[in-house]
Amino acid sequence: MPSSLDIPAADPTLGTALRVSLEEVELRLRESVKSDDPLLIDTSRHLLEAGGKRFRPLLVLLASHFGDPQAAGIVPAAVVVELTHLATLYHDDVMDEAAMRRGAVSANSRWGNTVAILTGDYLFARASDIVADLGPECVRLQARTFERLVQGQLREWLGPEQGSDPVAHHIGVLTDKTGSLIATSARFGALLSGAEESVVEVVTRYGERIGVAFQLADDLLDIASDMTQSGKTPGTDLREGVATLPVLFARRSPEPADARLHELLSGPLTDDARHAEALQLLRAHPAMAQAHAEVLSWADSARAVLEPLPPSPARRAMESLCDAVADRTS
């Protein structure tokens, strides 16, 4: 299973347990998208088999170690959050008119927008079917998370209101679009394991903060990394006109020397030469350091949330995830 984030290995026993559980999650993910329709099998497995970091299932499993990690609902919940995440990717790619995803041709490019949207809907339906067996509280949590995912996507599409801070708007979008599901992942794990209510609340707040840090790191990687590291062509967000954090910081710069970069960022970057020039200028701009500092701030905030928890392998592993997210952009 491809991954750019290693499983926390501060405790060998915990690391082994997480790997075993992730293998079971992987098997159940493939089982969950079986269908009588050959096309639906192909489309729903398209991104599933392209790999991914499985960050959300990992958090479900990790948070379960604050209670009973063998509780019956843990692995199904991990499947639910990954199916939900995958479903959003199909929809996102349609809205962004993305050509590639995880190093492969996007579903919308291969089968068209209608099939991609319906595949995302199918994955949402499969997640809903599984979560129904986990009880009313989990069903409500999934529904409210889905609500936030939709709100975040809508706010991104609408853009910041006139006179509002584009950076604050971007952070708010990421909190809903990414932070909410990662917070729910941690909450599912702690809740279903029977962890104390105070622990459930702590890991939920941790999940939202580490989720924002995770996505902000992706903002940076889109510009700074090569395709091997990020899983997509460098500057994909830039080419698609998605204003990520480095772009927003660069636009704020009052320096006359940035006039050319401002000019490039104010228009479409579908032309290869203009795109390459903008990418080169951004990589050398102080906005990259500003964005990296923001990643570190969110990762540090996630770590600080864990302070009320007693020392344990699970807590140390969550702290190491903060380091791993920060290190992605170093």
C-alpha positions in Angstrom: 0.0 0.0 0.0 1.7 3.2 -1.1 2.2 5.8 1.6 4.2 9.0 2.1 3.5 8.8 5.9 5.0 5.9 7.8 3.0 4.2 10.5 4.1 5.5 13.8 6.7 3.1 15.1 7.6 4.6 18.5 6.3 1.3 20.0 7.0 -1.9 18.1 3.9 -3.7 19.5 1.6 -0.8 18.5 3.2 -0.6 15.1 2.6 -4.3 14.4 -1.0 -4.1 15.6 -1.6 -1.1 13.3 -0.1 -2.8 10.3 -2.2 -6.0 10.9 -5.4 -3.9 11.2 -4.6 -1.8 8.1 -4.3 -5.0 6.1 -7.8 -6.0 7.3 -9.1 -2.6 6.4 -7.6 -3.0 2.9 -9.3 -6.3 2.4 -12.6 -5.0 3.6 -12.3 -1.9 1.3 -12.1 -4.1 -1.7 -15.0 -6.2 -0.5 -17.1 -3.1 0.1 -17.1 -2.0 -3.5 -18.2 -5.3 -5.0 -21.1 -4.9 -7.4 -23.1 -6.8 -10.0 -22.3 -4.0 -12.5 -18.9 -4.5 -14.2 -18.5 -0.8 -14.9 -19.2 0.2 -11.3 -16.6 -2.3 -10.1 -14.1 -0.8 -12.4 -14.9 2.8 -11.6 -15.2 2.3 -7.8 -11.9 0.5 -7.6 -10.1 3.0 -9.8 -8.9 5.3 -7.0 -9.0 2.5 -4.4 -6.3 0.5 -6.2 -4.3 3.6 -7.1 -3.2 3.6 -3.5 -3.1 6.5 -1.0 -1.8 7.2 2.4 -4.8 5.7 4.3 -4.3 8.5 6.8 -7.9 8.5 7.9 -8.2 4.7 8.6 -4.9 4.9 10.4 -6.3 7.5 12.8 -9.3 5.4 13.5 -7.1 2.5 14.4 -4.6 4.6 16.4 -7.3 6.3 18.4 -8.9 2.9 19.3 -5.8 2.2 21.3 -7.1 4.5 24.0 -9.7 1.9 24.7 -10.2 -1.6 23.3 -8.7 -1.8 19.8 -10.3 -5.1 19.2 -13.8 -3.7 19.5 -16.1 -4.9 16.7 -16.8 -1.5 15.1 -13.2 -0.3 14.7 -12.2 -1.8 11.3 -15.7 -1.1 9.8 -15.4 2.6 10.9 -11.9 2.7 9.3 -13.5 1.5 6.0 -16.3 4.1 6.3 -13.9 7.0 6.6 -11.8 5.9 3.6 -14.8 5.3 1.4 -16.1 8.7 2.3 -12.7 10.2 1.5 -12.5 8.4 -1.8 -16.1 9.5 -2.7 -15.1 13.2 -2.2 -12.1 12.8 -4.5 -14.4 11.7 -7.4 -16.6 14.7 -6.9 -13.6 17.1 -6.4 -12.0 16.0 -9.6 -15.2 16.7 -11.5 -15.5 20.2 -10.0 -11.8 20.9 -10.6 -11.8 19.3 -14.0 -8.7 17.4 -12.9 -7.0 15.2 -15.4 -4.9 13.2 -13.0 -5.3 11.7 -9.5 -2.7 9.7 -7.6 -0.6 9.4 -10.6 -3.4 7.9 -12.8 -5.9 9.4 -15.2 -8.8 10.7 -13.2 -12.2 9.0 -13.3 -13.8 12.0 -14.9 -11.2 12.0 -17.7 -11.5 8.3 -18.3 -15.3 7.8 -18.0 -16.8 11.3 -18.0 -18.3 13.5 -15.4 -21.6 11.7 -15.0 -19.9 8.3 -14.3 -17.4 9.9 -11.9 -20.2 11.7 -9.9 -22.3 8.6 -9.7 -19.3 6.5 -8.6 -18.7 9.0 -5.8 -22.4 8.7 -4.8 -22.1 4.9 -4.8 -19.1 5.1 -2.4 -21.1 7.4 -0.1 -23.9 4.9 -0.2 -21.6 2.0 0.7 -20.2 4.0 3.6 -23.7 4.8 4.8 -24.6 1.1 4.7 -21.6 0.1 6.8 -22.0 2.9 9.3 -25.7 2.0 9.9 -24.4 -1.1 11.7 -22.4 1.0 14.1 -25.3 2.7 15.8 -27.3 5.9 15.8 -24.5 8.0 17.3 -22.1 7.0 14.5 -24.8 7.6 11.8 -25.4 11.1 13.2 -21.6 11.8 13.3 -21.2 10.6 9.7 -24.1 12.8 8.6 -22.8 15.9 10.3 -19.4 15.2 8.8 -20.8 14.9 5.4 -22.6 18.2 6.0 -19.3 19.9 6.7 -17.7 18.3 3.7 -20.4 19.8 1.4 -20.2 23.2 3.1 -16.4 23.3 2.7 -16.6 22.3 -1.0 -19.3 25.0 -1.6 -17.3 27.7 0.2 -14.2 26.8 -1.9 -16.3 27.1 -5.1 -17.8 30.4 -4.1 -14.5 31.9 -2.9 -13.9 34.5 -0.2 -16.5 37.2 0.2 -15.6 40.8 -0.9 -13.3 42.4 1.7 -12.7 39.2 3.6 -9.3 37.7 4.3 -8.5 35.0 1.6 -6.1 33.2 3.9 -8.7 32.9 6.6 -11.2 31.7 4.1 -8.8 29.1 2.8 -8.1 27.8 6.3 -11.8 27.7 7.0 -12.4 25.7 3.8 -9.7 23.2 4.7 -11.1 22.8 8.2 -14.4 21.7 6.7 -13.1 19.8 3.7 -10.2 18.0 5.3 -10.2 18.6 9.0 -13.7 17.5 9.6 -13.3 13.9 8.3 -10.0 13.4 9.9 -11.5 14.6 13.2 -14.3 12.1 12.7 -11.8 9.4 12.0 -10.1 9.9 15.4 -13.5 10.3 17.1 -14.8 7.0 15.6 -11.7 5.1 16.9 -11.9 6.4 20.4 -15.7 6.3 20.7 -16.1 2.7 19.4 -13.2 1.5 21.5 -15.0 2.6 24.7 -12.5 5.3 25.6 -13.5 7.8 28.2 -15.5 10.8 27.0 -12.7 13.2 27.8 -10.3 11.2 25.6 -12.9 11.2 22.8 -13.1 15.0 22.9 -9.3 15.4 23.0 -8.6 13.1 20.0 -11.4 14.8 18.0 -9.8 18.2 18.5 -6.4 16.7 17.6 -7.8 15.2 14.4 -9.2 18.5 13.1 -5.9 20.3 13.8 -3.7 17.6 12.3 -6.1 17.4 9.4 -5.6 21.1 8.5 -1.8 20.7 8.9 -1.9 17.7 6.6 -3.8 19.6 3.9 -1.6 22.7 4.2 1.4 20.4 3.7 -0.2 19.3 0.5 -0.5 22.9 -0.6 3.2 23.2 -0.3 4.0 19.9 -1.8 2.0 20.8 -4.9 4.6 23.5 -5.6 7.8 22.2 -4.1 7.7 18.4 -4.7 8.3 16.2 -7.7 5.6 13.7 -8.8 7.1 10.8 -6.9 6.7 12.6 -3.6 3.2 14.1 -4.1 1.6 11.5 -6.3 0.5 14.2 -8.8 2.1 16.5 -11.4 3.9 19.4 -9.6 1.8 22.6 -9.8 -1.5 20.8 -10.5 -3.4 23.1 -8.2 -1.7 26.1 -9.8 -2.6 25.0 -13.3 -6.2 24.4 -12.2 -6.5 27.8 -10.7 -6.8 26.6 -7.1 -5.4 29.3 -4.8 -3.4 27.4 -2.2 -1.7 28.9 0.8 1.7 29.8 -0.9 -0.2 31.5 -3.7 -2.3 33.5 -1.3 0.8 34.6 0.7 2.6 35.5 -2.6 -0.4 37.7 -3.7 -0.1 39.6 -0.4 3.5 40.7 -1.1 3.9 44.4 -1.8 7.4 44.0 -3.2 7.8 45.6 -6.7 10.0 42.6 -7.6 7.0 40.4 -7.4 5.1 42.2 -10.1 5.7 39.4 -12.7 4.6 36.7 -10.3 1.4 38.7 -9.5 0.7 39.1 -13.2 1.1 35.3 -13.7 -1.1 34.5 -10.7 -3.8 36.9 -11.8 -4.6 34.9 -15.0 -4.9 31.3 -16.2 -1.8 29.1 -16.1 -2.8 26.5 -18.7 0.1 27.5 -21.0 3.1 25.4 -20.2 5.6 28.2 -20.4 3.6 30.5 -18.1 2.9 27.7 -15.7 6.6 26.7 -15.5 7.6 30.3 -14.9 5.1 30.8 -12.1 6.1 27.6 -10.5 9.8 28.6 -10.6 9.1 32.0 -9.1 6.9 30.6 -6.4 9.5 28.0 -5.3 11.9 30.8 -4.7 9.4 33.2 -3.0 9.3 33.9 0.8 5.7 32.8 0.6 6.9 29.2 0.8 8.6 29.8 4.1 5.4 31.5 5.4 3.3 28.6 4.3 5.7 26.1 6.0 5.5 28.1 9.2 1.7 27.8 9.0 2.0 24.0 8.7 4.3 23.9 11.7 1.9 26.0 13.7 -1.1 23.7 13.1 1.0 20.6 13.8 2.2 22.2 17.0 -1.4 23.0 17.9 -2.4 19.4 17.3 0.4 18.2 19.6 -0.6 20.6 22.3 -4.1 19.3 22.4 -2.8 15.9 23.5 -1.3 17.3 26.7 -4.2 16.2 29.0 -3.7 12.6 28.0 -1.5 10.4 30.1 1.7 9.1 28.4 1.1 6.0 26.3 2.2 4.4 23.0 -0.9 5.8 21.3 -0.3 9.3 22.5 3.4 9.1 21.4 2.3 7.8 18.0 -0.1 10.7 17.6 2.7 13.1 18.5 5.0 11.5 15.9 2.3 12.0 13.3 2.7 15.7 14.0 6.4 15.4 13.2 5.7 13.4 10.1 3.3 15.9 8.7 5.7 18.8 9.4 8.6 16.8 7.9 6.7 16.3 4.6 7.4 20.0 3.8 11.0 20.3 5.2 
